[in-house]
Amino acid sequence: AVIADGEHVCIHWGFSGAHRGDGLGIAASGERVSFDGMTRFVVKEGLIVEGWDCWNHGGVMARLGAPDAMVRAG
């Protein structure tokens, strides 16, 4: 879903995939993950000039078997 009000845009999105590469600071786990998130943008003169993401990074890291310190940092 996309909501816009003037120069402010908010997008609700979903992701699903498998952790097959050495990424996010941990070795490939093969785990499948799915999660939702939200991104907020500020658009000026047709360009994105600011943006913020919000999603459960710690939950994804826990699902992938990351060490507790990495999960808490997320």
Rosetta blueprint (number, residue, H / E / L):
1 A L
2 V E
3 I E
4 A E
5 D E
6 G L
7 E L
8 H E
9 V E
10 C E
11 I E
12 H E
13 W E
14 G E
15 F E
16 S E
17 G E
18 A E
19 H L
20 R L
21 G L
22 D L
23 G E
24 L L
25 G L
26 I E
27 A L
28 A L
29 S L
30 G L
31 E L
32 R E
33 V E
34 S E
35 F E
36 D E
37 G E
38 M E
39 T E
40 R E
41 F E
42 V E
43 V E
44 K E
45 E L
46 G L
47 L E
48 I E
49 V E
50 E E
51 G E
52 W E
53 D E
54 C E
55 W E
56 N L
57 H H
58 G H
59 G H
60 V H
61 M H
62 A H
63 R H
64 L L
65 G L
66 A L
67 P L
68 D H
69 A H
70 M H
71 V H
72 R H
73 A H
74 G L
